[in-house]
Amino acid sequence: MSPLEERYRRLLTWLPEPARSRWADDMTQTYLQVETADDPEYAEFGSPSLTDRLDVARLALRLRLGAPGASVRAVATGQTVRLVAVAGTVALASLALLGLFSTAWLHGALPLVDAPDVGGTPGWGPWDALFTVVSVLTVALAVCAVRGLAATGPLAVVVLVGQLGTTLPGMIRPLELLVQLTIAVPLVAAALMPPGRPLHRPLWLVPIPLVASVSVAALRPGEPPEWTWGLFDPVVQWALLTTVAGAVLLLRRGRARGPAELAVAVLATATLPALASRWPYETPPGYATVVVLATLAAAATAVVTGVVGLRAVRALPVVPADR
């Protein structure tokens, strides 16, 4: 075995089983034929090119997310990533639509709704325009994720950069970065999500915008009780929604477990950084109590659903999914 062949075989150990056992020999021979076609001596001192390394890395990632040739466990992992991406982006899109509604309301663009008295209609600045563009792209991302389109990955990267661009310049406290960590989880999942068929009648997504719309109640005049302030917080709403979803999944019987439970565990865990960012603020006791209770509920949901989902996935056989 030449040094170049040894290096290629070492590179191909990045591939997960069973694809590595099935493809490693053929891929090694193909790489060697291409690299040594013009210079046979290259086999003695050469090494895999950067392009080959990136190709193998991309293939390894795709196989771990359920690409053709992957194992049954990898297919379940890919389904988990897709559920995280779809549910998370739909939640972000719901909040983006509410943000667009609030922006239009504050600028007097909704004549049927009385805008608050803020000393005149605020001007439309560059940050408002950037926020609007990012919000529209977030809604488009949710549609792409539900439809399983190939544009989901690139669009998720654009939205992630846009979210940081609209938040970092106006950030007052470093703890606000924890909220961006929560937002990044579904966006990263969407960037990694392999394209697939559109979801068939995803009625389980309906409660997400309904729960997010509760925030609109905070725009009504009057002073609600302190303990209800936490319910207007979209992060608290998302934590409670994941708790309800986890309870429903665990109570259902006669269905295969695994990806759905893991997705709920990931989403519940993702809310913890944003919830933690609320604690140090000088908030009323009632609000703080709601945040603490939501944090405990999300943490318990993440642990229970995570354990159930991991056990179900680990029980799957390590064989190609196409068998």
C-alpha positions in Angstrom: 0.0 0.0 0.0 1.5 3.3 -1.1 1.6 6.3 1.3 -1.1 8.1 -0.8 -3.4 5.2 -0.5 -2.9 5.1 3.2 -3.8 8.8 3.5 -6.9 8.3 1.4 -8.1 5.4 3.4 -7.5 7.4 6.6 -9.5 10.2 5.1 -12.4 7.9 4.3 -12.7 6.8 7.9 -14.7 10.0 8.2 -17.6 8.1 6.5 -20.0 6.4 8.8 -20.9 2.7 8.6 -22.2 0.9 6.7 -21.3 3.2 3.8 -17.6 3.1 4.7 -17.3 -0.7 4.3 -19.3 -0.6 1.1 -17.6 2.3 -0.7 -14.2 2.9 0.8 -12.3 0.5 -1.5 -13.9 1.8 -4.7 -13.5 5.4 -3.7 -9.9 4.9 -2.8 -9.1 3.3 -6.2 -10.9 6.1 -8.0 -9.0 8.8 -6.2 -5.7 7.0 -6.8 -6.4 6.6 -10.5 -7.2 10.3 -10.9 -4.3 11.6 -8.8 -1.6 9.3 -10.3 -2.7 9.4 -13.9 -0.2 12.0 -15.0 2.4 11.4 -12.3 2.7 7.8 -11.0 5.4 8.9 -8.4 2.8 11.1 -6.7 1.6 7.9 -4.9 4.8 8.0 -2.9 4.7 11.5 -1.6 1.3 13.0 -2.4 -1.6 13.6 -0.1 -5.4 14.2 -0.6 -6.2 17.6 -2.0 -8.3 20.1 -0.2 -11.1 19.5 -2.7 -11.1 15.8 -1.9 -11.1 16.4 1.8 -14.1 18.8 1.5 -16.0 16.3 -0.7 -15.5 13.5 1.8 -16.5 15.8 4.6 -19.7 16.8 2.8 -20.5 13.2 2.0 -19.9 12.1 5.6 -22.3 14.8 6.8 -24.9 13.9 4.3 -24.7 10.2 5.2 -25.0 11.0 8.9 -28.2 12.9 8.1 -29.8 10.1 6.1 -28.6 10.5 2.5 -29.0 7.4 0.2 -26.7 4.7 1.4 -27.0 5.8 5.1 -28.0 3.6 7.9 -31.4 3.4 9.5 -30.1 5.4 12.5 -28.8 8.1 10.2 -32.2 8.4 8.5 -33.8 8.9 12.0 -31.2 11.6 12.7 -32.0 13.3 9.5 -35.7 13.2 10.4 -34.9 14.8 13.7 -32.9 17.6 12.1 -35.8 18.3 9.7 -38.4 18.4 12.5 -36.2 20.8 14.5 -35.8 23.0 11.4 -39.5 23.0 10.4 -40.9 23.6 13.9 -38.2 26.1 14.8 -38.5 28.1 11.5 -42.3 28.2 11.7 -42.0 29.6 15.2 -39.5 32.2 14.1 -41.7 33.1 11.1 -44.7 33.5 13.4 -42.7 35.9 15.6 -41.4 37.7 12.4 -44.9 38.3 11.2 -45.9 39.7 14.6 -42.8 41.9 14.4 -43.8 43.2 11.0 -47.3 43.9 12.4 -45.8 45.8 15.4 -43.5 47.8 13.1 -46.3 48.8 10.8 -48.5 49.6 13.8 -45.9 51.9 15.3 -45.4 53.7 12.0 -49.1 54.3 11.4 -49.3 51.9 8.4 -52.3 50.2 9.9 -55.1 52.8 9.8 -57.6 50.4 11.4 -55.6 50.1 14.6 -54.8 53.0 16.9 -51.1 53.5 17.2 -49.6 54.4 20.6 -48.9 58.0 21.4 -45.1 58.3 21.0 -44.9 62.0 20.2 -45.5 61.7 16.5 -45.1 58.9 14.0 -41.5 57.5 14.1 -39.4 57.8 11.0 -38.6 54.8 8.9 -34.8 54.2 9.3 -32.3 51.8 7.8 -32.6 49.4 10.7 -36.4 49.2 10.2 -35.7 48.3 6.5 -33.2 45.7 7.5 -35.6 44.2 10.1 -38.3 44.0 7.5 -36.1 42.2 5.0 -34.9 39.7 7.5 -38.5 39.1 8.7 -39.7 38.5 5.2 -36.8 36.1 4.5 -37.6 34.3 7.8 -41.2 33.7 6.6 -39.9 32.5 3.2 -37.5 30.1 5.0 -40.3 28.5 7.0 -42.2 27.9 3.7 -39.1 26.3 2.1 -38.5 24.1 5.2 -42.1 22.8 5.2 -41.8 22.2 1.5 -38.4 20.5 1.8 -36.9 22.7 -0.9 -33.1 22.8 -1.7 -33.1 26.5 -1.1 -33.7 26.0 2.6 -30.0 25.6 3.5 -28.6 28.8 1.8 -31.6 30.8 2.9 -31.1 29.7 6.5 -27.5 31.0 6.4 -28.7 34.4 5.1 -31.4 34.6 7.8 -28.8 33.7 10.5 -26.5 36.5 9.4 -29.4 38.9 9.1 -30.6 38.1 12.6 -27.1 38.9 14.0 -27.0 42.0 11.9 -30.2 43.4 13.3 -29.4 42.5 16.9 -25.7 43.1 17.6 -25.6 46.8 16.9 -28.4 47.5 19.4 -27.3 45.0 22.0 -27.1 46.6 25.5 -26.2 43.6 27.6 -23.9 40.6 26.6 -26.6 38.3 28.0 -28.7 39.2 25.0 -26.4 36.9 23.0 -28.1 34.0 24.7 -31.3 34.8 22.8 -29.3 34.6 19.5 -28.1 31.2 20.6 -31.6 30.0 20.9 -32.5 31.5 17.5 -29.5 29.9 15.9 -30.5 26.3 16.7 -33.4 26.0 14.3 -31.5 28.1 11.7 -28.5 25.8 11.8 -30.8 22.8 11.6 -32.4 24.3 8.5 -29.0 24.9 7.0 -28.1 21.2 7.5 -31.5 19.8 6.7 -31.4 17.6 3.6 -34.0 18.3 0.9 -37.0 16.0 1.0 -40.6 15.6 0.2 -43.1 18.2 1.5 -44.6 17.4 4.8 -48.0 15.6 4.4 -50.7 17.7 6.1 -48.5 19.0 9.0 -51.4 19.9 11.2 -49.1 19.7 14.3 -47.6 23.1 13.2 -50.9 24.9 13.6 -50.6 25.6 17.4 -47.2 27.4 16.8 -48.5 30.6 15.3 -51.6 30.5 17.5 -49.4 30.4 20.6 -47.1 33.1 19.2 -50.0 35.4 18.5 -50.7 35.6 22.3 -48.0 38.3 22.3 -50.4 40.6 20.4 -52.4 40.8 23.7 -49.5 42.8 25.2 -50.4 45.6 22.7 -53.8 46.2 24.2 -54.3 49.2 26.4 -54.4 48.7 30.1 -52.0 47.2 32.7 -52.3 43.4 32.9 -51.4 41.6 36.2 -47.6 41.2 36.7 -47.8 37.4 36.5 -49.2 37.5 33.0 -46.2 39.6 31.7 -44.2 36.4 31.3 -46.9 34.8 29.2 -46.5 37.7 26.7 -42.8 36.7 26.3 -42.4 34.6 23.1 -39.5 32.7 24.7 -41.8 31.6 27.6 -44.5 30.7 25.1 -42.1 28.6 23.1 -40.9 26.8 26.2 -44.5 26.0 27.3 -45.4 24.9 23.8 -42.5 22.4 23.7 -43.6 21.1 27.1 -47.1 20.5 25.8 -45.7 18.8 22.6 -43.4 16.6 24.7 -46.3 15.5 27.0 -48.5 14.7 24.0 -45.8 12.6 22.4 -45.1 10.7 25.5 -48.8 10.0 26.2 -49.4 8.7 22.7 -49.2 4.9 22.3 -49.0 2.6 19.4 -46.5 4.7 17.4 -42.8 4.5 16.7 -40.7 6.7 18.9 -37.4 8.4 18.1 -37.1 11.5 15.8 -40.2 13.4 17.2 -39.1 13.0 20.8 -35.5 14.0 20.0 -36.7 17.1 18.1 -38.8 18.2 21.1 -35.7 17.7 23.3 -33.5 19.8 21.1 -36.1 22.6 20.8 -36.7 22.5 24.6 -33.0 22.7 25.3 -32.6 25.6 22.8 -35.0 27.7 24.8 -32.9 27.5 28.0 -30.3 30.1 26.9 -33.0 32.7 26.1 -34.8 32.0 29.3 -31.6 32.4 31.3 -31.1 35.8 29.7 -34.3 37.0 31.4 -33.3 36.2 34.9 -30.8 39.0 35.7 -33.2 41.7 34.6 -35.0 43.9 37.1 -38.4 42.4 36.5 -41.5 42.1 38.7 -41.7 39.0 40.9 -44.6 37.6 39.0 -42.8 37.8 35.8 -39.7 36.1 37.3 -41.8 33.3 38.7 -43.3 32.6 35.3 -39.8 32.5 33.7 -38.5 30.2 36.4 -41.4 27.8 36.0 -41.1 27.8 32.2 -37.3 27.1 32.6 -38.0 24.1 34.8 -40.7 22.8 32.5 -38.4 23.1 29.4 -35.5 21.4 31.2 -37.7 18.5 32.4 -39.1 18.1 28.9 -35.6 18.1 27.4 -34.4 15.4 29.7 -37.4 13.1 29.5 -38.0 13.3 25.7 -34.2 13.2 25.1 -33.9 9.9 27.0 -36.9 8.4 25.3 -35.8 9.5 21.9 -32.1 8.4 22.3 -33.2 4.9 23.5 -35.5 4.5 20.5 -32.8 5.6 18.0 -30.1 3.4 19.5 -32.4 0.4 19.3 -32.5 0.8 15.5 -30.2 -1.5 13.5 -27.0 -0.2 11.9 -27.8 -1.4 8.4 -28.4 0.5 5.2 -31.9 2.1 5.0 -32.4 0.8 1.5 -32.4 -2.9 2.6 
